[in-house]
Every structure is written in structure tokens, then in C-alpha cells.
Amino acid sequence: MSCSESVNKVVETYIDSLKESSADKVREAFHPNGKVVGHLHGDFLEMSTEDFAGFVAAQEPSDVEYEILSTVVEGTTAAVKVRDKYLGITFLDTLSLIKIDDQWSIYNKLFNVEE
């Protein structure tokens, strides 16, 4: 499996976590020290991986439409842009990933709500 495929597999685990409302899949996709940051309904949000896992688990399982717009891998780091429709909101996510011990994980998720 290429690096890009390995990175996109982590992104798919993240999307599956949203579809299934799975805190465990959030923890599988994100680094334990990861952050989720952006503005939602005018409020600045900053969540840890655990905060985000709890948020996802509190939602009803639902369909998530998504498209991976770009994947750039540079050694042990990667950046992925994903547009996804979740909870009736269209997000543009910029995901930063890190590879540690041959395992990729999302270290940072910056999200923008598209109007």
C-alpha cells in the first residue's frame, strides 16, 4: 500500500467514525494528543481527541457524503483536504497527519463551515 493509500485509509476511518457515531473509530484515526479546531455557528471550537470522540458518539449514526480533494505526503507528515456533509452542514476539513512507528494518525483537524 502506498503512503497516500495509507493516509487515505485513516481518513476513511475518520469518516466511518462520523457515519457510525463511533468514539472508538475517532480514537483509531486521531492521535491521542490531536486537536479539532474551527468555527461552528459563530463560535470558536477547540476540542481534544477525547472531546471530539464524545461529540461524535453523542450524534445519531447518519450518512456522510464526502470527497477527498487532495492528499500530499511529505516523508512522515501528510496534509489532506476533505469536503464532507455531516449533520446537515458542509465542512471543508484540512487534516494534518503524522506517521509514528509506521502508523499514520490525524494530529490536527482544522474545519471551515461552507455557506
C-alpha positions as CSV (number, residue, x, y, z in Angstrom):
1,M,0.0,0.0,0.0
2,S,1.4,3.4,-1.0
3,C,1.8,6.2,1.6
4,S,-1.2,8.1,0.0
5,E,-3.3,5.0,0.3
6,S,-2.3,4.5,3.9
7,V,-3.1,8.1,4.7
8,N,-6.5,8.0,2.9
9,K,-7.3,4.8,4.8
10,V,-7.0,6.8,8.1
11,V,-9.3,9.5,6.6
12,E,-11.8,6.8,5.7
13,T,-11.7,5.6,9.3
14,Y,-12.4,9.1,10.4
15,I,-15.4,9.4,8.0
16,D,-16.6,5.9,9.2
17,S,-16.5,7.3,12.8
18,L,-18.9,10.0,11.8
19,K,-21.2,7.6,9.9
20,E,-21.3,5.2,12.8
21,S,-21.1,7.7,15.7
22,S,-18.1,5.7,16.9
23,A,-15.9,7.2,19.6
24,D,-13.5,4.1,19.1
25,K,-13.0,4.9,15.4
26,V,-12.3,8.6,16.3
27,R,-9.6,7.3,18.7
28,E,-8.3,4.9,16.0
29,A,-8.0,7.8,13.4
30,F,-6.7,10.6,15.6
31,H,-3.5,10.8,17.7
32,P,-4.3,10.9,21.4
33,N,-3.0,14.5,21.6
34,G,-4.9,15.6,18.5
35,K,-6.9,18.7,18.2
36,V,-10.1,19.7,16.3
37,V,-10.4,23.4,15.7
38,G,-12.7,25.8,13.8
39,H,-15.8,28.0,14.0
40,L,-19.3,26.5,14.2
41,H,-22.4,28.7,14.4
42,G,-20.1,31.7,15.0
43,D,-18.4,30.1,18.0
44,F,-14.7,29.2,18.1
45,L,-14.3,25.5,19.0
46,E,-11.2,23.7,20.1
47,M,-11.6,20.1,21.1
48,S,-9.2,17.4,22.1
49,T,-9.4,13.9,20.6
50,E,-11.4,12.7,23.6
51,D,-13.7,15.8,23.4
52,F,-14.3,15.1,19.7
53,A,-14.8,11.3,20.3
54,G,-17.5,12.2,22.9
55,F,-19.2,14.7,20.4
56,V,-19.2,12.1,17.6
57,A,-20.6,9.4,19.9
58,A,-23.4,11.7,21.1
59,Q,-24.8,12.0,17.5
60,E,-27.2,9.7,15.7
61,P,-25.5,7.5,13.1
62,S,-26.1,9.0,9.7
63,D,-24.9,9.1,6.1
64,V,-21.9,11.3,5.4
65,E,-21.2,12.5,1.9
66,Y,-17.5,13.2,1.4
67,E,-14.8,13.8,-1.2
68,I,-11.1,13.7,-0.6
69,L,-9.9,16.8,-2.5
70,S,-6.2,16.4,-2.1
71,T,-3.6,14.3,-0.4
72,V,0.0,15.5,0.0
73,V,2.6,13.2,1.7
74,E,6.0,14.5,2.7
75,G,8.0,11.9,4.5
76,T,6.4,11.3,7.9
77,T,3.8,14.1,7.5
78,A,0.7,14.5,5.3
79,A,-2.0,17.0,4.6
80,V,-5.4,16.0,3.3
81,K,-8.3,18.3,2.3
82,V,-11.8,16.7,2.7
83,R,-15.2,18.2,1.9
84,D,-17.9,16.4,3.9
85,K,-21.5,16.9,4.7
86,Y,-22.2,15.9,8.3
87,L,-25.2,16.8,10.5
88,G,-26.6,18.8,7.6
89,I,-23.5,21.0,7.4
90,T,-20.9,21.1,4.7
91,F,-17.4,21.2,6.2
92,L,-14.1,21.7,4.5
93,D,-11.6,19.9,6.7
94,T,-7.8,20.4,6.5
95,L,-6.3,17.3,8.2
96,S,-2.6,17.1,9.2
97,L,-1.3,13.6,9.8
98,I,1.8,12.3,11.3
99,K,3.4,8.9,10.9
100,I,4.8,7.3,14.1
101,D,6.1,3.8,14.2
102,D,4.7,3.1,10.8
103,Q,1.2,4.2,11.9
104,W,-0.5,7.3,10.4
105,S,-2.9,9.3,12.6
106,I,-4.6,12.7,12.4
107,Y,-2.9,15.2,14.6
108,N,-4.9,18.3,13.7
109,K,-8.2,18.9,12.1
110,L,-9.0,22.5,11.0
111,F,-12.5,22.8,9.8
112,N,-14.4,25.5,7.9
113,V,-18.1,25.6,7.5
114,E,-19.1,26.3,4.0
115,E,-22.2,28.5,3.4
